[in-house]
Amino acid sequence: MSSYVTRKTPGDTSWFTASRFGMFIHWGLYAMPARHEWVKTRERITEEKYDKYFKYFDPDMYDAKEWAARAKAAGMKYAVLTTKHHEGFCLFDSKYTDYKATNTPAGRDLVKEYVDAFRAEGLRIGFYYSLIDWHHPSFPIDHLHPRRDDENAKELNDGRDMKVYAQYMRDQITELLTNYGKIDLLWFDFSYDTPKDGPYANGWMKGKGKDEWEAEKLIALARKLQPGIMIDNRTQLEQDLWTPEQYQPLEWLRHKETGELVTWEACQTFSGSWGYYRDEMTWKSPEMLIRMLINTVSIGGNLLMNVGPTSRGYMDKRAVEALKVYEEWMKYNSRSIYNCTMAEPEFKAPADCRLTQSVDGKRLYVHLFAYPFAHLQLKGLAGKVDYAQFLHDGSELLFTEGKVDHFSEGAAKSEDLLVINLPAIKPNVTVPVIELFLK
């Protein structure tokens, strides 16, 4: 069994650490301008202008069943949908706002369709909910708000009351955690400090954190409504899940005070934005996509990979092709991902390789980021391996112990050395995986 023990938290993380791979879905009105999910504040768009998107939002090609099928085919085990992003627009039929999908040409609860479709495919259900709301009249203007640079910004801010807004959030969380059955993961986003320098420093615009969100009340409510639910730590209250964003850690995340290993998830994008961005061109290569998943699991984490559907409700060709990359690799190699974690410390990865190990300790997986010539040398494994094979096709790989079986005088020798003999031609797999059955 794996010797790694993570920090104990209130929610149920067992399913999560077994799953390892999920789909993030950023979808909202910002898919219509199609130039970043923060377009409203980046371009200081007024409510009047942004209302055009609300008026014409018509995802006539939205098929949640197709989304779910693509996620499942890609090997994803859970999903997280933006029920409300920073723009304040709700994809669900909330009775606490008119700013919702049912009041657009869409005319229906888009969250319900997501829940029904993904649940039918056996995927766990996650809800993203933005703590920020640039539409709500009680949400105070700050340095991230679209109206921050208006001449009358301070006047516009008069009368805005965070207590009113905090109650609004609790009311909506009650809806989300009551009306859709069992919800497995609640993803709040995000807290931020007052700037220490720049044009918004030391002024009346303040950052927002756990006190402003009334986070203790919010989380207590969520746990009352959905016992066992996983919650991230972006309210500024530590909960179940740490969430490094657009960043690949190099080691298992630890609690900054206790040093304990934590449950964590790297959230990433296929390109440089979360929402649909028509002209964004920094899409990741197939090799990078697969390596990001392997890297994450090799140090005990999950990967939450994002898709930003178009405003008509379908995933564009680039996103479909990226999902296909995972589908083709995971179909044959998912055993090195699911129910796997960081290899035990006694096992050291050779150059250009990453290791994962099944949590029962019986199998070790060697992911070949660069395909070596003829031999793969694994130190410390002599006498510990019963059988070796390529994972993608289950074909045997012969091995020797103690030395490289070669006529050259310089061939490596070591008592603890395991040497796997490799075919000259790299298998037609983006990242080949060697499966070692341990004694």
HELIX and SHEET records of a PDB file:
HELIX    1   1 SER A   14  SER A   19  1                                   6    
HELIX    2   2 LEU A   29  ALA A   31  5                                   3    
HELIX    3   3 VAL A   39  ARG A   42  1                                   4    
HELIX    4   4 GLU A   47  TYR A   56  1                                  10    
HELIX    5   5 ALA A   64  ALA A   73  1                                  10    
HELIX    6   6 ALA A  101  ASN A  103  5                                   3    
HELIX    7   7 LEU A  110  ALA A  120  1                                  11    
HELIX    8   8 ALA A  153  ASN A  157  1                                   5    
HELIX    9   9 MET A  162  LEU A  176  1                                  15    
HELIX   10  10 LYS A  210  TRP A  213  1                                   4    
HELIX   11  11 ALA A  215  LEU A  225  1                                  11    
HELIX   12  12 PRO A  286  SER A  298  1                                  13    
HELIX   13  13 LYS A  317  ASN A  333  1                                  17    
HELIX   14  14 SER A  334  SER A  336  5                                   3    
SHEET    1   A 7 MET A 230  ILE A 231  0                                        
SHEET    2   A 7 LEU A 185  ASP A 189  1                                        
SHEET    3   A 7 ARG A 124  SER A 130  1                                        
SHEET    4   A 7 TYR A  78  LYS A  84  1                                        
SHEET    5   A 7 PHE A  21  ILE A  25  1                                        
SHEET    6   A 7 ASN A 302  VAL A 307  1                                        
SHEET    7   A 7 GLU A 265  THR A 269  1                                        
SHEET    1   B 5 CYS A 340  MET A 342  0                                        
SHEET    2   B 5 CYS A 353  SER A 358 -1                                        
SHEET    3   B 5 ARG A 363  LEU A 368 -1                                        
SHEET    4   B 5 VAL A 433  LEU A 438 -1                                        
SHEET    5   B 5 VAL A 385  PHE A 390 -1                                        
SHEET    1   C 3 HIS A 375  LYS A 379  0                                        
SHEET    2   C 3 LYS A 413  ASN A 421 -1                                        
SHEET    3   C 3 PHE A 399  LYS A 403 -1                                        
END                                                                             
